[in-house]
Amino acid sequence: MFIGSLTADLLLGDVHSLKGKRAVVRPIVAELRRRFAVSAAEVGDQDLHRRVLVGVATVAGDAGQVADVLDACERLLAERLEVTLLSTHRQLFTDTD
């Protein structure tokens, strides 16, 4: 079994409050969960208006499948017009780690 995680650092567009930030971040996290059957959440920068760290985790039987899912999640984030993808960090674990 392989476990993969992706942390994405995003810059939000025209957002001036934490309420506005939630209005942008919630649909993105919900779409990641729905389309790719992953665990996804805002995992950092909760107190900043225009920055957000989104974490994604997935489990699969082989490393290639984990990589494919994380690639798709990263593409979705990169294609969203309301955010700019600044950076990503990935980790891959096995059940023996």
N, C-alpha and C positions, 0 to 999 in steps of 0.2 A: 504494500500500500504506500502511496506517495501523497504527501501533503504539500501544497504550494501556497505561498502567500505573496501578495503584491501590495505595496504601499505606494500610493500616488499623491504627489504634492501638486495641488491645483491652485491657480490664481483665479478668483472670481471676477466677473466683469463689473458692471455698474451696481454694486451692492453697498448700501450705506448703513445697514443695521444687522444685528444678529438675526432678527426676524426675516429680513430679506435673504440672508445667507441660508437659513433653513428652507426657504421657498425654492432655492436653487439646488441645494444638496439633497434634500429628501427624494425628489423624483429621480435623481441620478442613482442613488443607492437602491431605490426600489426597482429601477430598470435593470441594474446589474443582477440583483437577486432573481428577478423574474426571468430574464432572458438566458441566464447562464447557470442557474441553480447553485449559486455560490453564497457564502456568508459575506456580507458587506456592511460596513458601518463607517461613520465619521470617527476617526481614531486620534485626531490631534488638531491643534490650533483652534479649539472650540471658542476661545475668547477673542479671536481676530475676525474682523468683518470680511476681509477679502481673500483669506487663505484658508485652505482646508486640506487635511490629510485624510484620504479615504483608504481603508484597508479592505482587502478582499482575500478570502481563503477558500480553497477547494481541495477535495480529496478524490483520488482516482487510482485505478489499478496499475497504471504505468506512467512514467515521467513524461512521456510525449503527450499524453492526454492532458495532464496538468498544465504543461506548457501551452498547449493549444487553447485551453480555457482562459489562462492568464493573458495570452496574446489578444484574444477576442475582447476581454475586459479592457485592456489597455487601449485598443483601437476605439472602443466605444467612448472612453474618456477623452481621447485625443480628438475625436470627431465632434464632440459637444461644442456648440458655438458659444455658450454662455460661460465657458471656462477655458483656461489655458493650462495645458499639462506641462508643468515645469520639470518634473523628474519622477522616476519610478525606482523602486527597490524590490527585488524578488528574492525569495528564499525557497528552497526545496528541501523537504525532510522525508525520511523514510520511517517506517514503523519501528526500525531498529535504532534510530537516533535517540 
